[in-house]
C-alpha cells in the first residue's frame, strides 16, 4: 500500500498501476502466508512423537472443506483482480503507445502477462504440493497408530495439530487408546485373581456380571504341601514366604493353562475350580 501510494501520489503513476501493485503484493503475501502455515503444520506432524501426541480433548472442528473452499474463492478473486488491473493498464499503454513502438510495447505486455501467469501457477502448484504432503502425513500418522492398535500395541498416539476433521479423528483415536489401556489394566488385574479366560468373558460378555447364576458341572482341586507345618517351624520367615511365592506362582500358571480358576489360598493350601469356562474343562 505504501509503495502504491508513493507511485501514484509522488511519482504520478497511473492509479490502476498502483492498484495492480497493491493487489499483486497482497496476493503474493496470501499465498506465502498459507505456505508458511502449512510448513509449520508439517513440522509439527513430523515431530509427532513430541508434539500433541497425548492430546485427547476434541478440538472445536472447523470444516476442512469450507476452509479449502474459502481459500480457493479468495485466491481466485485475488488473481482475477490482479489480472484485471494488469489488463486495464496494458490496454491503456497499448492505446497510448506511438505506432512505431506498438510492436515493442505489445511484446513487453505479453512478457509481463506471461511472467505473472508463471508466478501465479508456481504459487498455486506449491500450495497444492504442500497441502498434499501434509495430508499424506496426517493419513500416515493415523494409519500407523491404527495398525499398532491392531497388533495390540497401545503405546502410540496420534498427534493433534489441526482443528479440522483430521484433528477430531486423531483426538477420538487417542481417547479410544486410553480406553483400551484402561481395559487392559482391568483385564490384567482380573487375570491375577481368575483365569485369563474367565477375565476375558467377564469383560467381553454383556451379561458377564449378571445376577442369577448358572448351573455347571465343576471339578474342584484342593492342594497343599506335605509336611508344611514342621518345615515352616524350622525355616526363616523370609525364606518361607519366598518359597511359597515360587510354589504358588507355578501352581497358578498350571491351573490357568488347564482352564481352571484359583478360588482361594489358605496358608499352604490352594483351592482351584475347573469347568467355569466350559464343561470341556471340567
Secondary structure per residue as TSV (DSSP state, phi and psi in degrees):
chain	resnum	aa	ss	phi	psi
A	1	X	-	360.0	-42.3
A	2	X	H	-62.9	-42.5
A	3	X	H	-65.0	-40.9
A	4	X	H	-65.2	-42.1
A	5	X	H	-63.2	-41.1
A	6	X	I	-62.9	-44.4
A	7	X	I	-61.0	-42.0
A	8	X	I	-80.0	-47.8
A	9	X	I	-87.1	-30.3
A	10	X	I	-94.4	-49.9
A	11	X	S	-88.4	-11.7
A	12	X	-	75.4	23.8
A	13	X	-	-69.0	146.0
A	14	X	-	-55.9	140.8
A	15	X	H	-62.6	-32.8
A	16	X	H	-63.5	-36.4
A	17	X	H	-65.2	-38.8
A	18	X	H	-63.8	-42.5
A	19	X	H	-64.8	-35.4
A	20	X	H	-63.0	-43.1
A	21	X	H	-62.6	-44.4
A	22	X	H	-62.5	-50.2
A	23	X	H	-63.3	-40.2
A	24	X	H	-65.4	-41.2
A	25	X	H	-65.4	-44.1
A	26	X	H	-64.7	-39.1
A	27	X	H	-64.5	-44.9
A	28	X	H	-61.6	-44.0
A	29	X	H	-63.3	-35.4
A	30	X	H	-60.7	-48.9
A	31	X	H	-66.4	-42.8
A	32	X	H	-66.6	-39.4
A	33	X	H	-62.8	-43.3
A	34	X	H	-64.9	-38.3
A	35	X	H	-64.0	-40.4
A	36	X	H	-63.8	-41.0
A	37	X	H	-62.0	-42.5
A	38	X	H	-65.3	-36.4
A	39	X	H	-65.2	-41.3
A	40	X	H	-66.5	-40.2
A	41	X	H	-62.7	-41.1
A	42	X	H	-65.7	-38.9
A	43	X	H	-62.1	-41.0
A	44	X	H	-66.2	-37.5
A	45	X	H	-67.4	-37.4
A	46	X	H	-70.2	-24.2
A	47	X	T	-97.6	43.1
A	48	X	T	-62.5	-20.2
A	49	X	T	-76.3	-17.5
A	50	X	T	-123.5	-13.0
A	51	X	S	-112.6	116.1
A	52	X	S	63.4	15.7
A	53	X	T	-68.3	-30.2
A	54	X	T	-104.1	11.9
A	55	X	-	-72.2	129.3
A	56	X	-	-120.7	-10.1
A	57	X	S	-73.2	131.4
A	58	X	-	-80.0	122.6
A	59	X	-	-69.7	155.5
A	60	X	-	-73.3	104.1
A	61	X	-	-69.1	133.6
A	62	X	-	-107.8	123.6
A	63	X	-	-56.0	125.0
A	64	X	H	-65.6	-36.8
A	65	X	H	-63.9	-43.7
A	66	X	H	-65.1	-39.9
A	67	X	H	-65.5	-42.2
A	68	X	H	-65.4	-38.7
A	69	X	H	-64.5	-45.3
A	70	X	H	-62.3	-40.8
A	71	X	H	-64.1	-43.6
A	72	X	H	-63.9	-43.4
A	73	X	H	-65.5	-45.3
A	74	X	H	-61.3	-41.8
A	75	X	H	-65.3	-43.2
A	76	X	H	-64.3	-40.9
A	77	X	H	-62.8	-42.4
A	78	X	H	-63.0	-43.7
A	79	X	H	-65.1	-43.8
A	80	X	H	-61.6	-39.5
A	81	X	H	-63.7	-45.1
A	82	X	H	-62.2	-46.5
A	83	X	H	-63.4	-38.8
A	84	X	H	-62.0	-47.2
A	85	X	H	-63.1	-37.0
A	86	X	H	-65.2	-43.1
A	87	X	H	-66.3	-42.5
A	88	X	H	-59.4	-46.1
A	89	X	H	-65.5	-42.5
A	90	X	H	-68.4	-38.3
A	91	X	H	-62.4	-40.8
A	92	X	H	-64.5	-40.5
A	93	X	H	-65.3	-43.1
A	94	X	H	-64.5	-36.5
A	95	X	H	-70.5	-32.0
A	96	X	H	-95.3	-2.7
A	97	X	S	-75.4	142.4
A	98	X	-	-61.9	153.1
A	99	X	G	-62.3	-34.1
A	100	X	G	-74.1	-14.6
A	101	X	G	-109.4	2.4
A	102	X	H	-62.1	-38.5
A	103	X	H	-65.1	-43.1
A	104	X	H	-66.9	-39.3
A	105	X	H	-66.3	-41.9
A	106	X	H	-61.2	-40.6
A	107	X	H	-63.6	-41.0
A	108	X	H	-65.0	-38.5
A	109	X	H	-64.4	-42.8
A	110	X	H	-62.4	-41.9
A	111	X	H	-63.2	-43.1
A	112	X	H	-61.8	-47.5
A	113	X	H	-64.4	-37.2
A	114	X	H	-65.5	-44.1
A	115	X	H	-63.6	-43.8
A	116	X	H	-61.9	-42.5
A	117	X	H	-64.1	-39.2
A	118	X	H	-65.8	-41.3
A	119	X	H	-63.6	-46.3
A	120	X	H	-62.6	-43.3
A	121	X	H	-61.3	-42.9
A	122	X	H	-63.4	-41.3
A	123	X	H	-63.9	-43.4
A	124	X	H	-65.1	-46.1
A	125	X	H	-63.3	-36.9
A	126	X	H	-64.1	-41.5
A	127	X	H	-68.6	-38.9
A	128	X	H	-61.4	-43.0
A	129	X	H	-64.4	-42.9
A	130	X	H	-63.1	-45.0
A	131	X	H	-64.9	-39.6
A	132	X	H	-62.9	-40.2
A	133	X	H	-63.8	-42.3
A	134	X	H	-65.5	-43.1
A	135	X	H	-63.0	-37.9
A	136	X	H	-62.7	-42.7
A	137	X	H	-65.7	-40.2
A	138	X	H	-61.9	-46.7
A	139	X	H	-65.9	-38.6
A	140	X	H	-64.6	-44.1
A	141	X	H	-61.7	-43.1
A	142	X	H	-65.3	-48.7
A	143	X	H	-67.7	-34.3
A	144	X	H	-62.6	-44.6
A	145	X	H	-69.1	-40.7
A	146	X	H	-63.6	-37.5
A	147	X	H	-64.8	-39.1
A	148	X	H	-64.8	-39.1
A	149	X	H	-62.2	-41.5
A	150	X	H	-60.5	-29.2
A	151	X	T	-87.0	1.0
A	152	X	T	85.5	10.2
A	153	X	-	-93.7	115.9
A	154	X	-	-112.2	20.6
A	155	X	S	-86.2	-25.9
A	156	X	-	-80.3	165.5
A	157	X	-	-153.0	159.5
A	158	X	-	-94.1	127.7
A	159	X	-	-68.1	133.6
A	160	X	-	-103.2	98.5
A	161	X	-	-119.9	-1.1
A	162	X	-	-126.7	161.9
A	163	X	S	-112.5	30.0
A	164	X	S	-109.3	-159.9
A	165	X	H	-61.9	-32.7
A	166	X	H	-61.5	-42.9
A	167	X	H	-65.4	-39.3
A	168	X	H	-63.6	-45.8
A	169	X	H	-62.1	-42.1
A	170	X	H	-63.0	-43.3
A	171	X	H	-64.8	-42.6
A	172	X	H	-66.2	-34.8
A	173	X	H	-63.8	-41.9
A	174	X	H	-64.9	-36.6
A	175	X	H	-63.3	-41.8
A	176	X	H	-62.7	-40.1
A	177	X	H	-62.8	-42.7
A	178	X	H	-61.7	-40.9
A	179	X	H	-63.0	-40.8
A	180	X	H	-67.0	-36.7
A	181	X	H	-63.3	-43.2
A	182	X	H	-64.4	-39.6
A	183	X	H	-63.9	-39.8
A	184	X	H	-64.4	-40.6
A	185	X	H	-60.5	-43.8
A	186	X	H	-64.4	-42.2
A	187	X	H	-63.5	-42.4
A	188	X	H	-65.1	-38.6
A	189	X	H	-65.9	-41.8
A	190	X	H	-65.6	-34.2
A	191	X	H	-64.5	-19.6
A	192	X	T	-81.5	-13.7
A	193	X	T	-107.9	-44.1
A	194	X	S	-120.1	175.3
A	195	X	-	-70.4	155.0
A	196	X	H	-56.5	-34.7
A	197	X	H	-65.8	-43.9
A	198	X	H	-66.2	-41.0
A	199	X	H	-61.1	-40.9
A	200	X	H	-64.4	-41.9
A	201	X	H	-67.3	-35.8
A	202	X	H	-65.4	-37.3
A	203	X	H	-81.1	-36.2
A	204	X	H	-85.3	-32.5
A	205	X	-	-75.9	134.6
A	206	X	T	-66.1	-31.7
A	207	X	T	-113.1	32.7
A	208	X	T	-62.1	-29.8
A	209	X	T	-112.2	21.7
A	210	X	-	-69.1	144.1
A	211	X	T	-76.5	162.9
A	212	X	T	117.6	-38.8
A	213	X	-	76.4	172.8
A	214	X	-	-139.7	159.1
A	215	X	-	-94.5	126.1
A	216	X	-	-138.3	153.7
A	217	X	-	-92.7	117.8
A	218	X	-	-119.4	159.0
A	219	X	E	-119.8	129.6
A	220	X	E	-107.2	139.3
A	221	X	E	-120.7	123.8
A	222	X	E	-112.9	126.7
A	223	X	E	-138.7	138.4
A	224	X	-	-145.5	177.5
A	225	X	-	-96.2	126.3
A	226	X	T	-66.7	133.1
A	227	X	T	69.3	26.0
A	228	X	H	-66.8	-37.4
A	229	X	H	-62.6	-50.5
A	230	X	H	-66.4	-36.1
A	231	X	H	-65.9	-43.2
A	232	X	H	-67.1	-28.9
A	233	X	H	-67.5	-26.9
A	234	X	T	-107.7	18.6
A	235	X	S	-121.4	140.9
A	236	X	-	-63.5	142.9
A	237	X	H	-56.1	-41.6
A	238	X	H	-63.2	-41.3
A	239	X	H	-67.3	-40.3
A	240	X	H	-61.4	-47.6
A	241	X	H	-63.6	-42.7
A	242	X	H	-62.1	-42.3
A	243	X	H	-65.7	-41.1
A	244	X	H	-63.2	-40.3
A	245	X	H	-61.9	-43.3
A	246	X	H	-63.9	-42.2
A	247	X	H	-63.1	-49.9
A	248	X	H	-67.9	-32.7
A	249	X	H	-61.3	-44.7
A	250	X	H	-68.9	-40.1
A	251	X	H	-63.8	-45.1
A	252	X	H	-63.4	-39.9
A	253	X	H	-60.5	-44.4
A	254	X	H	-65.7	-43.2
A	255	X	H	-60.2	-45.3
A	256	X	H	-65.2	-38.1
A	257	X	H	-63.0	-29.4
A	258	X	T	-92.4	9.1
A	259	X	T	82.2	16.0
A	260	X	E	-94.3	172.7
A	261	X	E	-128.3	128.6
A	262	X	E	-78.1	118.6
A	263	X	E	-84.6	-45.1
A	264	X	E	-163.9	162.4
A	265	X	E	-116.6	135.2
A	266	X	E	-131.6	99.0
A	267	X	T	62.3	-118.0
A	268	X	T	-93.6	2.1
A	269	X	E	-96.3	159.4
A	270	X	E	-144.0	139.8
A	271	X	E	-116.2	128.6
A	272	X	E	-126.8	149.1
A	273	X	E	-121.7	133.8
A	274	X	E	-119.5	138.8
A	275	X	S	113.2	-5.5
A	276	X	T	-68.0	-33.7
A	277	X	T	-82.6	-7.6
A	278	X	-	155.6	149.2
A	279	X	G	-63.4	-23.5
A	280	X	G	-68.2	-17.1
A	281	X	G	-94.1	-0.6
A	282	X	-	-77.3	360.0
